Amino acid sequence: MGGKCPHRKVKKRRLSHKTARLSKFLKKGDDAVYEELNKPEDLRQPLPVDEDLPGMGQYYCLHCDRYFANVTVRDEHFKTKRHRKRAKQMMGPAPHTQLDADLAAGMGMPDNGPKLMSM
């Protein structure tokens, strides 16, 4: 009767997926990354030195929105399948934005037709 005792499943309860779920929301969205990539070179700002980020914030992958500890780790990242898929995705058409969602839902800018002459 009953079932398995709760102490047999301790390992299941010990693992937390909170950090993996949280990192999903800490990175930039596709539309923000796409806009940053399509900026002209002269408008891009150099990376500021930040002691809290890995590698003082100097080794950054713009496509994946990730910081790296040094050049070799960043260059290894550039060879990965995940980075290449992300770069290919960003070279394609513009990703879905909030404006697209509003227009599809019929909540976009009102179209009241052409202005009529008032008498």
Protein Blocks (a to p, Z undefined) as FASTA:
>chain_A
ZZadfklmmmmmmpccklmmmmmmmpccfklmmmmmmpcfklpccddddfkbghhlpacc
fklopacfblmlmmmmmmpmklmmmmmmmmmccdddfklmmmmnopaccdebjadddZZ
